[in-house]
Amino acid sequence: MRRWIGFLGSWALFVLSLGLATFAVAGQWINMRDRKRIERVGVIDDMIRQRIGSKADALRNVQQQRTVELNALQNKVTLAAKQIDDAPDAGQTIIVSTAENRLYLRRGGQTVFEALCSTGKGTTLAVDGKTMIFDTPIGKFHIKAKEENPEWVPPDWHYVEEAQKNGMRTVHLNPGGAIDADTGRPVSSAPKQEGFWSSLFGSGGTGGSSRILKVRGDTVVEIDNGVERELPPGKTIVAGGAVVIPPVNVKQRHYDKVLGHFRLELGDGYGIHGTDQPEKLGQSVSHGCVRLGDDDIAKLYGLANVGDEVIIY
């Protein structure tokens, strides 16, 4: 009897030990699982902190930029207010608000004309290592000249901008030179090859097409197998994957009706003129000039005089 009691006691101790060991293992497994959960939560917390941190940095940058823009606008308003106060009540003054995109004509202390306008868009463009800012200049100016039916002779940056918009490059067409009309590559000035090599490589032995672009006097012509054709004036020339920059004195570099029917010259390439994009009036979209609708520029042109003061702020 005592043996059975001892045996049962030993067996009970064994079962109890086994249960305690199982409980300990289970507890350890639960601890490991909890640690892994805590580690995952920690990783998620780090990701959240990183994302919030990057967003916070972006928000701070935006806020700083807006503060700079606001300070610049306040400086413009302060300068304009001083200039307007300094302007005599007598006489005639044109005032342009770039913030409102509005133009006012004041005479004898009274506003006699008001119109919606467009001013500089403030974008930048890198040309030949220089960064250009397309903004309307701020300050006091005077009307230097009045011009009817003005022609626009675009600077080189116009062609660079157009090329970049379309993912293209630019190429200069100089007097005495030639450009392959299909590839946009300069054509060799070597003498034209005759016979077999001429038929194999095309005109000029360049390995390109037979069509080339050349300057002929005050215009650009396309020569195709000896037949010349003048290109349309005031139109962008595209050769292959390149926008062609022609000489300043050729017809293709002179654009008609882009500036409207009237222009008031302010100097340094800036002016007040009409526009071929009246739907954009009231927006900051120009390259620096002040644009008006056809009727408004016609009225202003009739009222303005050479020498009138222009205040832009």
C-alpha positions in Angstrom: 0.0 0.0 0.0 2.8 2.3 0.9 4.4 1.6 -2.5 1.3 2.6 -4.4 1.0 5.8 -2.3 4.7 6.5 -3.1 4.2 5.7 -6.7 1.2 7.9 -7.0 3.0 10.7 -5.2 5.9 10.5 -7.5 3.6 10.5 -10.5 1.7 13.5 -9.2 5.0 15.4 -8.7 6.0 14.5 -12.3 2.7 15.7 -13.8 3.0 18.9 -11.7 6.6 19.5 -12.9 5.6 18.8 -16.5 2.7 21.3 -16.2 4.9 23.9 -14.6 7.5 23.4 -17.4 4.7 23.7 -20.1 3.4 26.8 -18.5 6.9 28.3 -18.4 7.5 27.5 -22.1 4.1 28.9 -23.0 4.9 32.0 -21.0 8.2 32.4 -22.7 6.5 31.9 -26.1 4.0 34.6 -25.2 6.8 36.9 -24.1 8.6 36.3 -27.4 5.4 37.0 -29.3 4.8 40.2 -27.3 8.4 41.3 -27.9 7.9 40.8 -31.7 4.7 42.7 -31.6 6.4 45.5 -29.6 9.2 45.5 -32.2 6.7 45.7 -35.0 4.9 48.6 -33.3 8.3 50.3 -32.8 9.1 49.9 -36.5 5.7 51.3 -37.4 6.2 54.2 -35.0 9.5 55.0 -36.6 7.9 55.0 -40.0 5.2 57.3 -38.8 7.7 59.6 -37.2 9.7 59.7 -40.4 6.7 60.5 -42.5 5.4 63.1 -40.2 8.8 64.5 -40.0 9.2 64.8 -43.8 5.7 66.3 -44.0 6.5 68.8 -41.2 9.7 69.8 -43.0 7.8 70.3 -46.3 5.2 72.4 -44.5 7.9 74.5 -42.8 9.5 75.0 -46.3 6.2 76.1 -47.8 5.5 78.4 -44.9 9.0 80.0 -45.2 8.5 80.4 -49.0 5.1 82.0 -48.4 6.6 84.3 -45.8 9.3 85.4 -48.3 6.7 86.0 -51.0 4.5 87.9 -48.6 7.4 90.1 -47.5 8.3 90.8 -51.1 4.7 91.7 -51.9 4.6 94.0 -48.9 7.8 95.7 -50.1 6.3 96.2 -53.5 3.2 97.7 -52.1 5.2 100.0 -49.8 7.4 101.1 -52.7 4.4 101.7 -54.9 2.6 103.7 -52.2 5.6 105.9 -51.8 6.0 106.4 -55.6 2.3 107.1 -56.0 2.5 109.7 -53.2 5.5 111.3 -54.9 3.6 111.5 -58.2 2.2 115.0 -58.8 -1.6 115.3 -58.9 -1.4 117.3 -62.1 -0.3 115.7 -65.3 -0.9 112.1 -66.4 0.4 108.8 -64.8 -0.2 105.2 -65.8 -0.2 102.8 -62.8 0.1 99.0 -63.1 -0.6 96.7 -60.2 1.1 93.3 -60.8 -0.7 91.8 -57.8 -4.2 92.7 -59.2 -3.2 92.6 -62.9 -4.9 95.9 -63.4 -3.9 99.1 -65.1 -5.0 102.6 -64.2 -4.6 106.0 -65.9 -4.7 108.9 -63.5 -5.0 112.5 -64.6 -5.2 115.5 -62.2 -5.6 113.1 -59.3 -8.5 111.2 -60.8 -8.7 107.8 -62.4 -9.9 108.3 -66.0 -9.2 104.8 -67.4 -9.0 101.3 -65.9 -8.4 98.0 -67.5 -7.7 94.3 -66.8 -4.1 93.3 -67.9 -1.6 90.5 -67.7 1.9 90.9 -66.2 5.0 88.7 -65.8 4.6 85.1 -64.8 7.7 85.0 -62.6 9.1 81.7 -64.0 12.8 81.1 -64.7 14.7 79.8 -67.7 18.4 78.8 -68.0 19.9 80.1 -71.3 23.7 79.8 -72.0 24.5 79.4 -68.3 22.4 82.4 -67.3 19.0 82.2 -65.4 16.4 84.5 -66.7 13.4 85.6 -64.6 10.2 86.5 -66.5 8.9 89.1 -64.2 7.5 92.6 -64.8 10.0 95.2 -63.6 9.0 97.3 -60.6 9.5 101.0 -60.4 9.1 104.3 -62.2 9.3 104.4 -66.0 8.4 106.8 -68.9 6.8 106.1 -72.2 9.7 106.4 -74.7 7.8 105.8 -77.9 4.4 104.9 -79.4 4.2 102.3 -82.1 1.4 101.1 -84.3 1.2 97.6 -85.7 4.4 96.5 -83.9 6.4 93.5 -84.9 7.8 91.1 -82.3 11.4 90.0 -82.8 11.7 87.2 -80.3 15.0 86.9 -78.4 16.9 83.6 -78.4 15.2 82.6 -75.1 11.9 82.3 -76.9 13.2 79.5 -79.1 14.9 77.8 -76.1 11.6 77.9 -74.2 9.6 76.5 -77.1 12.2 73.7 -77.6 12.0 72.7 -73.9 8.2 72.7 -73.9 8.3 70.0 -76.7 11.4 68.1 -75.5 13.5 69.3 -78.3 16.9 71.1 -78.8 17.8 74.3 -80.6 20.2 74.9 -83.5 21.4 78.2 -84.9 21.0 79.0 -88.6 23.7 81.5 -89.4 24.2 83.4 -92.7 26.4 81.3 -95.0 25.6 78.1 -93.1 23.1 75.4 -93.8 21.0 72.9 -91.8 19.7 69.5 -92.8 15.9 70.0 -92.8 15.2 66.4 -91.7 17.8 65.9 -89.0 18.4 69.5 -87.7 22.2 68.9 -88.0 24.5 71.5 -89.6 25.4 70.6 -93.2 29.1 70.4 -94.1 30.4 73.2 -96.2 32.4 70.8 -98.3 31.9 71.0 -102.1 29.0 68.9 -103.4 30.0 65.4 -104.4 29.1 64.3 -107.9 28.2 61.0 -109.3 28.0 57.8 -107.3 28.9 59.3 -103.9 26.4 62.1 -104.4 23.6 59.7 -105.0 24.7 57.6 -102.1 25.0 60.3 -99.4 22.7 63.0 -100.7 23.3 66.7 -101.1 26.7 67.9 -99.8 27.9 64.4 -99.0 26.7 64.7 -95.4 24.9 61.4 -95.2 21.6 63.3 -94.5 18.6 64.2 -96.6 18.5 66.3 -99.8 16.5 69.1 -98.1 18.6 71.9 -96.5 17.8 75.2 -94.9 19.8 78.3 -95.8 19.6 82.1 -95.4 19.0 83.9 -98.7 19.2 87.6 -98.2 16.5 88.6 -95.6 14.7 85.2 -95.6 15.2 81.5 -94.9 14.7 79.1 -97.8 14.4 75.4 -98.1 16.4 73.8 -100.9 15.1 70.4 -102.1 17.2 68.9 -104.9 17.9 72.3 -106.3 14.4 73.7 -105.9 14.1 76.7 -103.5 11.1 77.5 -101.4 10.8 80.4 -99.0 9.6 79.5 -95.5 6.5 81.4 -94.1 7.5 84.6 -92.2 6.9 84.8 -88.5 6.7 81.1 -88.0 8.7 78.7 -85.9 11.1 76.6 -88.0 11.5 73.0 -86.9 14.1 70.7 -88.5 14.1 67.1 -87.3 14.2 67.2 -83.5 15.4 70.8 -83.3 13.9 74.3 -83.2 15.8 76.5 -85.5 17.0 80.0 -84.3 17.3 82.1 -87.4 19.2 85.4 -87.7 17.5 88.5 -86.3 17.2 90.3 -89.7 15.2 87.6 -91.6 11.5 87.5 -92.1 11.0 84.4 -90.1 12.2 86.1 -87.0 9.6 88.9 -87.2 6.2 88.0 -85.8 3.1 90.0 -86.8 0.0 90.6 -84.6 1.5 88.9 -81.5 1.7 92.3 -79.8 -1.6 93.5 -81.0 -2.1 96.8 -82.9 -0.4 99.2 -80.5 2.6 99.3 -78.2 3.9 101.8 -75.7 7.7 101.4 -75.3 9.1 101.6 -71.8 12.7 100.7 -72.6 14.9 97.6 -72.1 12.6 95.5 -74.1 9.5 96.1 -71.9 6.3 97.7 -73.0 2.5 97.9 -72.7 0.9 96.3 -75.7 -2.0 94.2 -77.0 -2.1 90.4 -77.0 -3.1 87.5 -79.2 -4.2 85.6 -76.0 -7.1 87.8 -74.6 -8.5 84.8 -72.7 -5.5 85.0 -70.4 -6.0 88.6 -69.3 -6.1 89.0 -65.6 -3.4 86.3 -65.2 0.3 86.5 -64.6 1.4 84.9 -67.8 3.6 87.3 -69.8 7.4 87.3 -70.1 7.5 90.8 -68.4 5.5 93.1 -70.6 2.1 94.4 -69.7 -0.7 93.0 -72.0 -4.1 94.6 -72.6 -7.1 93.7 -74.7 -7.4 95.2 -78.2 -10.0 97.8 -77.2 -8.2 98.8 -74.0 -4.8 99.2 -75.6 -6.4 101.3 -78.4 -8.0 103.6 -75.8 -4.8 103.9 -73.8 -2.8 104.5 -76.9 -5.0 107.4 -77.8 -4.8 108.9 -74.3 -1.1 108.3 -73.5 1.7 110.6 -74.5 5.4 110.1 -75.0 7.0 111.1 -71.7 4.1 110.1 -69.5 5.2 108.5 -66.2 4.5 104.8 -65.7 4.5 103.4 -62.1 4.6 99.6 -61.8 4.3 97.9 -58.4 
